[in-house]
Amino acid sequence: MKYKVGDFVKKSPENWVKNDFDSWGRGIGVGVVVEPPFAMEDDEVDVRWPGGRCFENTSQLLPATEEEHKTQENNE
């Protein structure tokens, strides 16, 4: 799936590949796609998770709704 800046995303449990950044909150909750600091491959996006930013492969993500994002913000 192709994501654009401002889209809400969440991790795909089926396709998620753990890495060292998971320890600080990568993939937890709902993230938002942000403008990357440099050009990226078509299958990569820059995501701001509640715990910080990380570059993600789009195959590891699912679309999230604005409602899910708002619920998360209300619970923080």
C-alpha positions in Angstrom: 0.0 0.0 0.0 1.1 3.5 -0.7 1.0 6.0 2.2 1.3 9.8 2.1 2.3 12.4 4.6 -0.4 12.7 7.2 -1.7 9.1 6.9 -2.3 7.2 10.2 -0.7 3.8 10.4 -0.3 0.9 12.8 2.0 -2.1 12.7 0.9 -5.2 10.8 1.2 -8.1 13.4 1.6 -10.6 10.5 4.4 -8.8 8.8 6.2 -6.9 11.6 9.9 -7.4 11.7 11.3 -6.5 15.1 14.5 -4.5 15.5 16.4 -2.6 18.2 14.1 0.4 18.0 11.1 -1.6 19.2 12.5 -1.3 22.7 11.7 2.5 22.8 8.2 2.1 21.4 8.5 1.6 17.6 5.3 0.1 16.3 3.3 0.7 19.5 0.0 2.5 19.0 -0.9 4.6 16.0 1.8 6.5 14.1 1.6 9.2 11.5 3.5 9.4 8.2 5.7 12.5 8.2 7.9 14.1 5.6 11.2 12.3 5.5 14.5 14.3 5.7 15.6 12.8 2.4 14.2 10.8 -0.6 13.2 7.3 0.3 12.3 4.1 -1.7 8.7 3.8 -2.8 8.2 1.0 -0.2 9.5 3.1 2.7 8.0 5.8 4.9 9.0 7.9 7.8 6.6 7.3 10.7 6.3 9.3 13.9 5.2 6.8 16.5 4.2 8.0 20.0 7.7 7.0 21.2 9.7 8.6 18.3 10.4 8.5 14.6 11.5 5.5 12.5 11.8 4.6 8.9 9.4 1.7 8.1 8.8 -0.6 5.1 5.2 -0.2 4.0 4.7 -4.0 4.0 5.0 -3.9 7.8 2.2 -1.3 8.2 -1.6 -1.2 8.1 -3.8 1.8 7.7 -5.2 3.3 10.9 -8.1 5.6 11.3 -8.2 9.1 12.7 -10.6 7.7 15.4 -7.9 5.3 16.5 -5.4 8.1 16.7 -7.7 10.3 18.7 -8.5 7.5 21.1 -4.7 7.0 21.6 -4.2 10.7 22.3 -7.0 10.8 24.8 -5.5 7.9 26.7 -2.0 9.5 26.9 
